[in-house]
Structures are given as structure tokens and as C-alpha cells.
Amino acid sequence: MSYSEVWDLDVFFKGGSASPEFAQYMNEIKSDIEKLDIHISNWQVTSTDGDEQVLASIMSQYEKISSRLMQASAFIECLAAQDVKDQGAKQLGSQLTAYIAKAKGITAKLDEKLVQLDDGFFAELIERDSLREISFILNERRNKAKEKLSVAEETLIEKLSVDGYHGWSDLYDSIVGSIEIPFVVDGEEKVLSVGQAHNIFAHPDRSVRQRMFVEWEKAWKKQEELFAHALNHIAGFRLNVYESRGWDDFLKEPLETNRMKKETLDSMWNAITDRKEHMHKFLQRKAELLGLEKLSWYDLDAPLDQTEQKRLSYDEGAQFILKHFASFGQQLTAFTEKAFEDAWIEAEDRANKRPGGFCTGFPESNQSRIFMTYSGTLNNVSTLAHELGHAFHSYAMRDVHPLNQDYAMNVAETASTFAEMIVSDAAVNEAQSTKEKIAMLEDKIQRTIALLMNIHARFLFETRFYEERKEGFVSADRLNELMVEAQKEAYFDSLEEYHPLFWASKLHFYITGTTFYNFPYTFGYLFSLGIYEKALHSGGEFEEKYIALLKDTGSMNVEDLVRKHLDEDITSKGFWEKAVDTCMKDIDLFLELTQSQAVQGKKQ
């Protein structure tokens, strides 16, 4: 079976960024927002039965607008990702940002109305038939509204954010889109996009990786002053808003957004930190196997043995994923086959594509789209499985009330990492030789290192950067220092050379829609390990339980979610220790299988 490596967007709107159909769709969104504004403004709160019908009608309108904004956002994101030079997509993105800001300003009025309702009446109201299904969402909105500024002030913030906040993120994307890195690959001089250039760090030849790292650093160094301004102003805007609201903790927003407690976050990081020495042993062993005293940043993704590294065509990668998904459940397999057959995936390795990968949902069409650059590595296959997991999460929630489908990023990473685990674990188990098993196992452990060490470095950096940003502008030189300090701590000082400009090269630091775009990845990874362990011991019937858990992810706090479906307390370190120890078992096996090779390497 041959699958297309280019996604189909015409099924949504034909003509790309110049689509007349999409232009009409955007006009309809604008009109719907204006109608919602009038409806909310005309609502005279009385804390009587008359409020039920009004609120139910408003929430129905809001549901429609939310779905349409997500549909439009997904389409624009896909256009911008497939061609960073698409100016039309950038203009549409700016237009949509303004619409979203307008909608947020209007829903601030809704939140004010919710606060005006008598506490006792509100508690009784949301349990009525017309509103019970979205009671969690309404209660959450009301509680958050109590901690915000007046409607006029919050609306002004949203208006100013278009150019004073999101604009810095747009600037970053524009600069990154223009970066080209000249590089000689296999004797041929090419001009690479940053996405293509990043794939070179998985090259088996260290001299090639090293040359790329030099060029990589040069590329980001040229723009570091602009990136420093963008990062500082994004953080500065956030901190000013927090201060105005009376919030003294910059983690308040990301924790509330992820519906989790600070105790949960601290317990997770403490469990990871306690086991850093074990991860350090893996990095030391990998260095020995590569004939090095210590790994450098550009060695982290290096394959151990060129002869043992499989290169899979896109179709082979697809079949690999389908084969192993089939070992888990029929619904996941059937869904994934549909995604491949209906061209939901943009995987072609070509110039002018955005770096990285993502999955985005088209809620009105009940479809998703996956973006990545596929070059045939096992890591690419894992990334593809990861993004398919995201898409399956949306599919699993297709019958859930639309307003209960807005799950937080930490649980969003659960389904994706779970899907990734199915593929990577099965790949290790079916290895045909010890060398192949080592290669597969190392690829799997690389993700543990990335999620428990790399992500930890990002969290440490961002936390310390925000502390210093409270006192004023943080220079590019200081950002470099903070990044290296964070990397040394997170990697247990295991590396010889670090990546000081990682703060400039990592898109996640510049995402304005989500603050602290880091720790949810680690949460999702470890949470998924707990689910995966249960799946291994539950047999084929577990898929239904898994889908039941996914359906609840948009309407529960994570502590309650885990207590309900896994009967665990995630505010305690014990849950996280068990999850991290699952990763350590992989490292133990790797150390055992490579012991003789390491000894031989030392003798040489």
C-alpha cells in the first residue's frame, strides 16, 4: 500500500490562503462573534429561573464559535507550516488572532455575568438538565473570573495583546521562517531550512553532526538580539498582566491551565531528580560506545551503530506503526489506517517547511491533520506515532460535548506518548539480534532523556528567566548563561558541550497561547507509562477503559482523573517514582546488553 506524504487540505477549503470559501467562513465567524456580544450584553442577571434559558442559549452560541475558531486556526496553522513563505497564511493568522482576542473580550463579559449569579443559585443552576453536561466548564470559568480584572480591563488586555504580545510570537515565526543554513550533505552543497538542518543531528557521522552544530549556533547567534527582545517582551507582557491581577506566582496560570496542583508538579520533578544519576549512567555508557569521554549536545540523538540503524520509507514506517498499534486495540488501528489512507499527514521532506511536528484538529469536520518532516529514521517513526496518538485522542472524544473536549496540554500529551510507547516497546521486543535490540532500546531511552532531562532543562531555564525578568530586561548573554546552567543541572553535568542558544532555537518558548510549554510533556509521558503498564496486564479489553479515560480529560482536574481511572494519588511522589522506575528498567537492560561492548571500548 502506498500512502501520500502530502496532506489533503482541500477537503476543508479549496485554494489555500487565497480560498474564497475560507474568506467567507472567516466573515461568518466575525458575524457570529458580534451576535454573541449582543446576546451576552443584553443578559440581565436576576438569579432566577429565567437565567437558565439565557445561559443555555449563550453557551450554545459560544460552542459554535469555539469550534469554528479552532477549525480556522487549524487550517491557517497547516498553511503556515507547509510553506513558511506563504504570506497569505500570515495575514490570515493576524486576522484570526484579532478575532480570537475579540472573542476572549466578549467571553470576559460572560464570565462577569456568571460571577453576578448568586452562589447558591449558580450551584443549583449548573445541575439542571440543560447545563449539567457542561457544569465543570461553567464552574471553572466562574472561579477563574473571580480572580481577574474587570471586563473593561480584561478586554483591553486582549486588544493590546494582538500587537503587544502575540505580535512578538509572530515576529519570531517570521524570522525563523527566513533562516537558511548552507550545508554540505553527502558531498552536495544544500541550503537547508531549520527543520531539515535539525535532522542532521541524527547523522551517524560525528564530524557531520559537529559541523552542523557550528552552523546551527551561527544561525541563531545572528538573530539572538531580536530573539532576546521577543522573549523578554512576551514574558514582560505576561508578568505585567499577572501583577495587575494580583498574581505573584507566574506558575499560577500554567498550573490552572493544566488543571493540576503545585504539589503534583513538585512531586513529579522530585521523583525525576532523585533518579538523575541513573540517567547519567546511560549517557556515560553511550559516550563510551561512541568512543567519547563525554557526549556533547549534538551527540544526544546520534545512532550507536550505523549498520544497525534501520531506514524505513514512509510506507514502511506506516506499516510498522499499524502492525504494532494492532497489538493494543482495534479502534486505534482502524483510526490510524484511515488517517494514512485519507491523507491526513504532511510528511514530505522538502524546503520551506516549518521545523518540528504537531497535530491539529478540525472539530467541525471530525478530522485531524499531522505535520512533520519524515526522513526515514526510527525517531521519525516514533514522532509519527506520537502525533497519531494526539489525533486518536480527538477521535475518542468525538461524541463528547464540544465544550468538554478542551483538554489541557498535560493530558493531551498522554495519548500521544502512549501511542509512541506501543511502537517503541514492540520494536525493542521484536529485534532480530542483540545489536538491533540495543539500537531500538537506545532510541526508546532517548525519549526518556528528552522528556526527563531536556524538558527539565527548559522548565528550570524558564522558571529562572521569569524570576529575573521581574527585575528588568534579561540580555542575550544572560539568557545563554541561564540556559547552560539549566542544562548542566538537568543533565546531571553529563555533557561536554551544551547548547547555550537553545532558548533562541526552541519555538516553544515563544508560544503565546500556552505559557510554560514544557512540564506538561513530562507529565504526559510519565502518566502514559502508568496507563501503559495497566494495559500490558489487562489484555485486549483495556482499550475501552483507555477511551473512557480520554473522554474525561476535558472535564476533570488531573488529580481527580487519575484517582477515578487509575486509583492513584499523583500529589504524592510515590506515583511518579513508579513511573520513572519504569524508564529506569530500560536503562538497566541497556547497560546489561552493552556491558561487553563498553569494556572492549575502554581496552581499545
Secondary structure, DSSP 8 states (H G I E B T S, - for coil): ----SS---TTT-TTGGG-HHHHHHHHHHHHHHHHHHHHHHT----SSTHHHHHHHHHHHHHHHHHHHHHHHHHHHHHHHHH-TT-HHHHHHHHHHHHHHHHHHHHHHHHHHHHHHS-HHHHHHHTTSTTTGGGHHHHHHHHHHHTTS--HHHHHHHHHHHHHHTHHHHHHHHHHHHH--EEEEETTEEEEE-HHHHHHGGG-S-HHHHHHHHHHHHHHHHHTHHHHHHHHHHHHHHHHHHHHHHT---TTHHHHHHTT--HHHHHHHHHHHHTTHHHHHHHHHHHHHHTT-SSB-GGGTT--S-GGG-----HHHHHHHHHHHHTTT-HHHHHHHHHHHHTT-EE----TT--SS-EEEEETTTTEEEEE----S-HHHHHHHHHHHHHHHHHHHTTTS-GGG----HHHHHHHHHHHHHHHHHHHHHT-SSHHHHHHHHHHHHHHHHIIIIIHHHHHHHHHHHHHHHTTS---HHHHHHHHHHHHHHHTTT-BSS--TTHHHH-GGGG-SSSSS-SHHHHHHHHHHHHHHHHHHTTGGGHHHHHHHHHHHTTSS-HHHHHHHHH---TTSHHHHHHHHHHHHHHHHHHHHHTHHHHHHHHH-
